[in-house]
Amino acid sequence: MFYKKYKKLVARALATNRSKSAPENMDVMSAGQASQSPPRAIIGAGVKMQGQIVSREDIVVDGLIEGSITAGDHQVRVSDSGVVKGDIHASVILVEGSVSGDISANQNVVISASGNIIGNIESPRVTLEDGAKFKGSIEMDPDQPAQVELLSSVNVRHLKAR
């Protein structure tokens, strides 16, 4: 059930980027159409990796990765059994498992009901499903300068008097 919703979200998120990342006849992360889907790297459930991963294709993490993942204009999916202890940067990121680190996506971040994130998220669009666990901050417009409200000297004096 969730996979169908995820597939629709990913299709919408990548609609603007399709001409750069995949030919028009390719469907992103589609099941059962291996001849038409783009290449994917799969980190198996019994695999533990340490270090930095840089990929030019979609990545599915079923195992344990201790280090950063950079997938540029591609997707990273951390499955139910997947654990990432490090930062992730990609175009679209789906977290069904556990991530301890910062997440940065060019297009979309989806945290499923089974997802657990400890870290900051930076992305134009973020989806948190009911039941998702998240501890950190979300920045959805990183180019916008931070607005700081300055207290007037009258307010500061009033606060100090208390």
C-alpha positions as a printed Julia matrix, in Angstrom:
162×3 Matrix{Float64}:
  0.0    0.0     0.0
  2.71   2.48    0.97
  4.78   1.58   -2.09
  2.0    2.75   -4.41
  1.78   6.12   -2.59
  5.57   6.42   -2.64
  5.7    5.64   -6.35
  3.2    8.45   -7.05
  5.15  10.91   -4.87
  8.41  10.04   -6.58
  6.85  10.31  -10.04
  5.55  13.78   -9.23
  8.81  14.88   -7.64
 10.89  13.78  -10.59
  8.54  15.01  -13.31
 10.54  18.21  -13.69
 13.87  16.38  -13.6
 13.02  13.5   -15.97
 14.78  14.9   -19.02
 18.08  15.11  -17.1
 18.06  11.85  -15.16
 16.17   9.31  -17.28
 14.83   8.9   -20.82
 11.11   9.56  -21.3
 10.22   5.85  -21.57
 11.72   4.94  -18.18
  9.64   4.69  -15.01
 11.5    5.55  -11.8
 11.64   2.81   -9.11
  8.88   0.76  -10.77
  8.44  -2.83   -9.64
  8.21  -5.64  -12.14
  9.63  -3.71  -15.09
 13.35  -4.44  -14.8
 13.97  -3.84  -18.51
 12.67  -0.26  -18.29
 13.81   0.82  -14.82
 17.06   2.74  -14.34
 19.97   0.97  -12.67
 19.85   0.65   -8.87
 22.49  -0.24   -6.33
 21.14  -2.47   -3.57
 22.94  -2.78   -0.25
 21.7   -6.17    1.03
 20.34  -6.84    4.51
 23.46  -8.83    5.47
 25.86  -6.11    4.31
 27.67  -3.64    6.57
 29.6   -0.84    4.87
 31.83   1.86    6.33
 32.91   4.99    4.49
 31.58   7.43    1.95
 29.29   6.24   -0.87
 29.02   8.32   -4.05
 26.56   6.98   -6.62
 25.33   7.9   -10.09
 22.3    5.65   -9.77
 19.45   5.01   -7.33
 20.39   3.29   -4.06
 18.33   0.94   -1.9
 19.76   0.36    1.58
 18.63  -2.87    3.26
 21.79  -3.26    5.39
 23.95  -1.02    7.6
 25.94   1.93    6.3
 28.26   3.87    8.6
 29.19   6.91    6.55
 27.72   9.41    4.13
 25.71   8.71    0.98
 25.76  11.13   -1.96
 23.51  10.3    -4.9
 23.19  13.72   -6.55
 20.23  13.68   -8.95
 19.11  10.19   -7.91
 17.06   8.51   -5.18
 18.05   6.9    -1.9
 15.65   4.5    -0.18
 16.39   3.23    3.33
 14.16   0.16    3.67
 12.59  -1.21    6.87
 15.73  -3.2     7.68
 18.1   -0.43    6.54
 20.22   1.65    8.91
 22.32   4.66    7.93
 24.64   6.28   10.46
 25.72   9.32    8.47
 24.49  12.08    6.2
 22.44  11.5     3.04
 22.29  13.83    0.03
 20.13  12.93   -3.0
 17.3   14.22   -5.15
 14.58  12.13   -3.49
 15.0   10.31   -0.16
 12.59   7.73    1.31
 13.18   6.56    4.87
 11.39   3.43    6.02
 14.21   2.33    8.36
 16.58   4.28   10.6
 18.83   7.27    9.85
 21.15   9.0    12.33
 22.48  12.0    10.43
 21.47  14.99    8.38
 19.35  14.56    5.25
 19.49  16.92    2.28
 17.25  16.4    -0.76
 16.95  18.52   -3.89
 13.29  17.6    -4.39
 11.54  15.54   -1.72
 11.98  13.64    1.57
  9.4   11.01    2.6
  9.49   9.49    6.08
  7.19   6.48    6.26
  5.31   5.29    9.33
  8.16   2.88   10.16
 10.84   5.54    9.58
 13.06   6.87   12.38
 15.33   9.9    11.88
 17.64  11.64   14.31
 19.07  14.62   12.44
 18.19  17.67   10.42
 16.27  17.67    7.14
 16.77  20.18    4.32
 14.42  19.83    1.35
 11.8   21.86   -0.55
  9.15  19.21    0.26
  8.92  16.91    3.29
  6.29  14.24    3.96
  5.95  12.69    7.43
  3.5    9.82    7.59
  1.48   9.15   10.72
  3.7    7.16   13.11
  7.03   8.39   11.73
  9.65   9.22   14.35
 11.74  12.35   13.87
 14.04  14.36   16.12
 15.74  17.38   14.6
 14.86  20.41   12.51
 13.35  20.82    9.06
 14.51  23.56    6.69
 12.23  23.82    3.66
 13.59  27.06    2.2
 17.36  27.09    2.8
 17.93  30.08    0.5
 15.72  32.32    2.65
 17.77  34.33    5.17
 16.9   33.64    8.79
 14.66  36.25   10.35
 15.71  37.33   13.81
 13.39  39.41   15.93
 15.41  41.92   17.91
 14.13  43.04   21.26
 13.97  46.78   21.71
 15.96  48.27   24.58
 12.66  48.93   26.4
 11.73  45.24   26.31
 15.22  44.19   27.42
 15.13  46.56   30.42
 11.66  45.27   31.31
 12.89  41.67   31.21
 15.94  42.48   33.34
 13.75  44.18   35.97
 11.88  40.93   36.61
